[in-house]
Amino acid sequence: MINKGVVTESAAGKMTVVFERPEACGDCHNCPRGSESCKQHTIFLKGDAHVGDTVSVELDDSHVMLASMVAYLIPLAGFILGLVLGYVLSFRFPQWNSELFTAVFAIAGTVLAYLFMRVIDPHFAKGRWEPRVVSIEHENGSSEAKAS
Protein backbone atom coordinates (compact mmCIF):
# COMPACT_ATOMS: atom_id res chain seq x y z
CA MET A 1 0.00 0.00 0.00
CA ILE A 2 1.49 3.34 -1.07
CA ASN A 3 0.05 6.65 0.16
CA LYS A 4 1.18 10.18 -0.61
CA GLY A 5 1.42 12.81 2.08
CA VAL A 6 2.83 16.27 2.66
CA VAL A 7 5.71 16.92 5.06
CA THR A 8 4.63 19.48 7.68
CA GLU A 9 7.71 19.32 9.95
CA SER A 10 11.25 18.13 9.38
CA ALA A 11 14.16 18.10 11.83
CA ALA A 12 17.12 15.87 12.69
CA GLY A 13 16.30 13.10 10.23
CA LYS A 14 12.67 12.79 11.32
CA MET A 15 9.61 14.24 9.67
CA THR A 16 5.90 14.63 10.27
CA VAL A 17 3.75 13.63 7.30
CA VAL A 18 0.05 14.45 6.91
CA PHE A 19 -2.08 12.21 4.69
CA GLU A 20 -5.52 12.85 3.28
CA ARG A 21 -8.13 10.36 4.46
CA PRO A 22 -7.90 7.35 2.11
CA GLU A 23 -10.97 5.80 0.47
CA ALA A 24 -10.26 2.58 2.40
CA CYS A 25 -11.33 4.40 5.58
CA GLY A 26 -14.83 4.32 4.14
CA ASP A 27 -17.18 3.59 6.99
CA CYS A 28 -14.79 2.67 9.78
CA HIS A 29 -16.23 5.41 12.07
CA ASN A 30 -12.98 5.39 14.06
CA CYS A 31 -12.83 9.18 14.03
CA PRO A 32 -15.71 11.66 14.17
CA ARG A 33 -17.02 12.43 10.67
CA GLY A 34 -16.40 15.95 9.54
CA SER A 35 -13.64 16.64 12.04
CA GLU A 36 -10.14 17.64 10.99
CA SER A 37 -8.76 14.41 12.47
CA CYS A 38 -11.03 12.47 10.12
CA LYS A 39 -9.82 14.32 7.03
CA GLN A 40 -6.12 14.01 7.78
CA HIS A 41 -3.88 11.44 9.41
CA THR A 42 -0.43 12.32 10.75
CA ILE A 43 2.52 9.95 11.16
CA PHE A 44 6.14 10.41 12.17
CA LEU A 45 8.82 8.91 9.90
CA LYS A 46 12.57 8.79 9.52
CA GLY A 47 13.66 10.73 6.47
CA ASP A 48 15.24 13.89 5.15
CA ALA A 49 12.48 15.58 3.16
CA HIS A 50 11.78 19.28 3.62
CA VAL A 51 8.58 20.99 4.72
CA GLY A 52 6.16 21.16 1.79
CA ASP A 53 7.62 18.13 -0.03
CA THR A 54 5.25 15.32 -1.05
CA VAL A 55 6.42 11.87 0.01
CA SER A 56 5.21 8.44 -1.06
CA VAL A 57 5.08 6.11 1.93
CA GLU A 58 4.78 2.34 1.60
CA LEU A 59 3.62 -0.34 3.99
CA ASP A 60 3.31 -3.88 2.71
CA ASP A 61 -0.36 -4.94 2.41
CA SER A 62 0.29 -8.27 4.10
CA HIS A 63 1.67 -6.46 7.15
CA VAL A 64 -1.38 -4.19 7.29
CA MET A 65 -3.69 -7.22 7.25
CA LEU A 66 -1.64 -9.08 9.85
CA ALA A 67 -1.51 -6.03 12.12
CA SER A 68 -5.29 -5.64 11.84
CA MET A 69 -5.77 -9.30 12.64
CA VAL A 70 -3.53 -9.05 15.70
CA ALA A 71 -5.30 -5.88 16.85
CA TYR A 72 -8.67 -7.66 16.83
CA LEU A 73 -7.74 -11.20 17.83
CA ILE A 74 -5.62 -10.49 20.93
CA PRO A 75 -8.41 -8.59 22.75
CA LEU A 76 -10.94 -11.19 21.62
CA ALA A 77 -8.72 -13.97 22.97
CA GLY A 78 -8.34 -12.07 26.27
CA PHE A 79 -12.11 -11.67 26.50
CA ILE A 80 -12.78 -15.37 25.81
CA LEU A 81 -10.06 -16.56 28.20
CA GLY A 82 -11.38 -14.24 30.91
CA LEU A 83 -14.91 -15.45 30.25
CA VAL A 84 -13.93 -19.12 30.54
CA LEU A 85 -11.76 -18.52 33.60
CA GLY A 86 -14.53 -16.55 35.29
CA TYR A 87 -17.08 -19.25 34.50
CA VAL A 88 -14.84 -22.03 35.87
CA LEU A 89 -13.93 -20.05 39.00
CA SER A 90 -17.56 -19.13 39.67
CA PHE A 91 -18.14 -22.76 40.70
CA ARG A 92 -15.42 -22.48 43.35
CA PHE A 93 -17.12 -19.42 44.87
CA PRO A 94 -20.86 -20.25 44.88
CA GLN A 95 -21.64 -17.46 47.34
CA TRP A 96 -20.97 -14.86 44.59
CA ASN A 97 -23.20 -14.13 41.63
CA SER A 98 -21.78 -16.36 38.88
CA GLU A 99 -22.86 -14.12 35.97
CA LEU A 100 -21.31 -11.04 37.55
CA PHE A 101 -18.16 -13.00 38.44
CA THR A 102 -17.87 -14.24 34.84
CA ALA A 103 -18.46 -10.75 33.40
CA VAL A 104 -15.81 -9.18 35.65
CA PHE A 105 -13.25 -11.79 34.56
CA ALA A 106 -14.17 -11.28 30.88
CA ILE A 107 -13.61 -7.53 31.20
CA ALA A 108 -10.37 -8.10 33.12
CA GLY A 109 -9.16 -10.48 30.40
CA THR A 110 -9.87 -7.85 27.75
CA VAL A 111 -8.05 -5.15 29.73
CA LEU A 112 -5.05 -7.43 30.23
CA ALA A 113 -5.01 -8.20 26.50
CA TYR A 114 -4.93 -4.48 25.69
CA LEU A 115 -2.11 -3.95 28.20
CA PHE A 116 -0.24 -6.85 26.57
CA MET A 117 -0.70 -5.17 23.18
CA ARG A 118 0.73 -1.92 24.57
CA VAL A 119 3.81 -3.81 25.76
CA ILE A 120 4.45 -5.59 22.43
CA ASP A 121 3.59 -2.55 20.26
CA PRO A 122 7.15 -1.11 20.20
CA HIS A 123 8.43 -4.44 18.82
CA PHE A 124 5.91 -4.38 15.97
CA ALA A 125 6.64 -0.74 15.12
CA LYS A 126 10.17 -1.56 13.98
CA GLY A 127 11.60 -3.16 10.85
CA ARG A 128 9.16 -4.72 8.42
CA TRP A 129 6.19 -3.20 10.26
CA GLU A 130 7.52 0.32 9.84
CA PRO A 131 6.28 2.48 6.96
CA ARG A 132 9.07 3.59 4.65
CA VAL A 133 9.51 6.48 2.27
CA VAL A 134 9.83 5.26 -1.34
CA SER A 135 10.00 8.63 -3.12
CA ILE A 136 10.11 12.35 -2.45
CA GLU A 137 8.67 15.04 -4.73
CA HIS A 138 10.23 18.37 -3.83
CA GLU A 139 8.31 21.64 -3.98
CA ASN A 140 10.43 22.80 -6.89
CA GLY A 141 9.16 19.91 -9.04
CA SER A 142 12.19 17.63 -8.82
CA SER A 143 11.85 14.16 -7.38
CA GLU A 144 14.02 11.41 -6.00
CA ALA A 145 13.42 7.72 -5.47
CA LYS A 146 14.59 6.08 -2.30
CA ALA A 147 16.36 2.70 -2.35
CA SER A 148 14.52 -0.18 -0.70
N, C-alpha and C positions, 0 to 999 in steps of 0.2 A: 504494500500500500504506500503510495507516494502522495504527499500533500504539500502544497505550496503555502508559505507564510511569509510575513514581513517582519524583519528584525526591528524591534523597538528599543532594545538596549544592547550594548556590546562593551565588555570590559574584561581584560585579563583572560582571554581565551574562552570566555563563556558569553552566551548571548540569550536574550529573551526573544522568542518568536511567537507572534500572534497569528492564529489561523482562523479563517472564516469557518463557520459551522458547516461541516460536510453534509451531503445528502443522506449519508448512512445514518446520521443522527435521527432522521425521520421522526418517529414517534416515541423516542426513548423516555421523554418527560423527566430526564435526570436534572435538568435545570429549568427554571421558570421561563415559560414562553414569553418572548417579547423583551426579556431583560438583556442587558449588554453581555452578561456572562453566557447567555444562550447563543448569541450571535458570534462570539469570538472565544477561542480557547487559547490559553497561553502555556507554553512549555519552556523549559530552560535546557539549553544544549551546549555542548562543547563546540567551539568553532571560532573562526576569525572573520566573520562577515561584519559589515558596518551597518549602522542604523540606516534604515530605508531600503536596504538590499532585500531582494526576494530570494528565499532559500527553498529548495526542494528537499523534504525530509522523508526518509523511507523507514518503514518498519515492516518486516516480513509478515505477510498475512497469516501464516501458520502460527507465528508467535502471538499475534493479536487474538486468534481463536483460542489458543491454549491458555493465554492469560485470562480471557473471559471465562473459560471453563473453570479454571482454578478459583476465580473470584466468586463464582456461584456455587461450586461443589464443596469447597471447604466449609463455608457457613452451614450449608445444608447437612453435611456430614456431622458437624458439631451439634446441630439441632437434633438430628436423629439419634446420635449417641447419647445426648443428654436426655432425650425422651425415653429411650430404652433403659438407661441407668436409673432414671427417676421412677419408672414403672416397676423395675425389679426391686429397688430399694423401698418402695412404698409398702411392700409386703412385710419388710422387716420392721416397719414402724406403723402398725395398724392404728395407732391412736391419732395419727395425722390424716388429714383429708388427702386421699391418694391422687385425685385429679390435680389438686393444687400442688402437691409434692412433685408430680410428674411435670407439670407446666413450669415450675420454678427450675427444675433441672434442665428442661429443654431450653429455656431462655439462657441459663448459665452456660450450657454447652455452646450456644450460638455466640455468646459474648466471648468465651474462651477461644472459639474459632477465629473470630475477628482479631483478637489480641495476637493469636498465632500468626495471622496474615500480616499484621503490622510488624512483627519480628522478622519474618522472612522476606518482606517487601524489598529491603535494600539489596538482598542477594539477587532478586529478579530484575532489579533496575539496572544491572550492569551487563556488559558484554552483549550477547545476542538479543537481549530484551531491550536494549537501549536504542532509541531512534537515532539515525545517523543522517548527516547532511550529505546529499549526493550531488547537488549543484548549487551554485550561487549566481544570481543575476544581479549585477551591480546597478545602482541608480543611473549610471552614465550609459547603460545599454550593453556593456560588455558582460561576458559570463565566463564562468570557470566550472569545470567538472571536478568533483572530488574522487580520489581513488578509493576503491572499496576496501 
